[in-house]
């Protein structure tokens, strides 16, 4: 399993804004051929580690809260 490659795919997918990331499991299945359970785990791992891997984005999100 190449978690790094999947995470890069998910980062690019998120940046594209093409889908709600909670619905990305089928795209992991289709793109990488993993089964549904493995794909769900990969997506959950990606979500759970997002702020560690992208602290600059999380900082920007929390800084901009409340702005319109």
Residue pairs with C-beta under 8 A, 6 or more apart in sequence:
1 34
1 38
1 42
2 32
3 42
3 45
5 32
6 28
6 32
6 42
6 46
7 42
7 46
7 49
7 53
9 28
9 31
9 32
10 21
10 24
10 28
10 42
10 43
10 46
11 54
13 19
13 21
13 24
13 27
14 21
19 27
21 43
21 47
24 43
25 36
25 39
25 40
25 43
26 39
28 34
28 39
28 42
28 43
29 35
29 36
29 39
32 39
34 42
50 57
50 58
51 58
